[in-house]
Amino acid sequence: MAATPDKPATVTPRRKAGRHRGEGQWAVGHFTPLNGNEQFKKDDDGLNVRTRIETIYSKRGFDSIDPNDLRGRMRWWGLYTQRKPGIDGGKTAILEPEELDDEYFMLRVRIDGGRLTTEQLRVIGEISQEFARGTADLTDRQNVQYHWIRIEDVPEIWRRLEEVGLSTTEACGDTPRVILGSPVAGIAENEIIDGTPAIDEIQRRFIGNPDFSNLPRKFKSAVSGSPQLDVAHEINDIAFVGVDHPEHGPGFDLWVGGGLSTNPKLGVRLGAWVPLDEVPDVYGGVIGIFRDYGYRRLRTRARLKFLVADWGPEKFRQILEDEYLKYKLVDGPAPEQPTGTWRDHLGVHQQKDGRFYVGFAPRVGRVDGATLTKIADLAGAHGSGRLRTTAEQKMIVLDVEEAQVESLVAGLEAMDLRVTPSPFRRGTMACTGIEFCKLAIVETKARGASLIDELERRIPEFDEPITININGCPNACARIQVADIGLKGQLVLDDNGDQVEGFQVHLGGALGLEAGFGRKVRGLKVTSAELPDYVERVLLRFQEQREAGERFAT
Ligand code: SF4
């Protein structure tokens, strides 16, 4: 079934008339690369760059790196060049890539299902302190990101990560990225089904597999059997969401084609119920469709969401069944509306085995290596060997005996890791932004952290669940379109008519069964300096005018 330029598809190639001719779809025989990215992927598999990093680049240094590896294939191993310090956001779109490139890298560690042992977390923290100037951000895809990585140190970092079962394989690039998983899989009292075995099998079959290492673009996935809908399944290329089938029992509802950035689209249900042991096969079918039929002509139309939008769910399901699975899927129910208002598992909760898990919040996912090492030590000292990262830039300590909970909570709070955070700290996320990201126009992490502090000081009584997501550019790494208040970084004019950092405001987005994109309020832009005043005004007005039971997004 694998379709590659060297290995034609076993699905019957078809040439269809119409507007999709020439989209670069392998399954219809369009193997000629139609852009530079497709060319470098055809020239050499991104996975192969690892050998060059280990044998050449790490020994000869940054200047020895082939440009197609530097800005292309190194992503297959989680490496991006970071932004040169001191370049303002107004130059982002003007400068050539080599002018923006620093000789240091961001390195992303994939944490499938967000699962970490205390030993793994300790190693992540130690690497941060030794090789990454102490940096280590928790991302909203359950990963950890380092900055300031030198190419010379990458083989040793890989050795240490892999020694404890972690990797950076396909953490970036046109590949099957990290598989999101419920952060409380296997432990939550109210779990419908534990998706962990499926995540492990998907990792084993598909990650680092050359049959799936040249996709049209990134492929984001999520598996959660939590009724809290805790992995943002609506905005993944493929998602498996726990449901109880009236005849067949617990399994997963299949969603495809979600994705944000420009042209955001929510995933659609295929109306199919998938039992746990078939999840990897279905994942294989969907990623196969993406590889074979995905549009490769334009990067801006290459995500799976465009194919799903063109085909519609019925045709997508039919091709999945007929050409890839070779069997019919069972029809199934939709997930139910979650009862809780937050999806993040913060606070203290009893596990199904009687022990407890404790979720806590740093500010906007910003921690550091020393803190991560201390968290690992603290968890270990309280009898825990396991932690989880969440899709909201937060963390959870698992398996804590009741007698240890109070002391653990005190230890976390003493490190400014809040177990019962304000709604602002709980609901605010920020992407990497101009500090390290070459695409950024504005500062985000520090802006988000200071916004949280300001709001806590100004309106301490505010008790409504609220999400405030801050992006440094029009991309959507911090999911601005599905936040109550989404802030898209751009240059704006201040009162004097000068260009300054600021944000386009989107209001009223949401995830969940009432998911929708926020409205871009025409003309509503705020400067970064005005941001706390603006958000405070919006929140106070909502608080004054809300009706009983009304959520911000409604
Ligand atoms: Fe960079 Fe833009 Fe993504 Fe933020 S949203 S991390 S600025 S690409």
Residues whose N, C-alpha, C, O or C-beta is under 5 A from the ligand:
A	BS01	SF4	C431 T432 G433 C437 L439 A440 N471 G472 C473 N475 A476 C477 A478
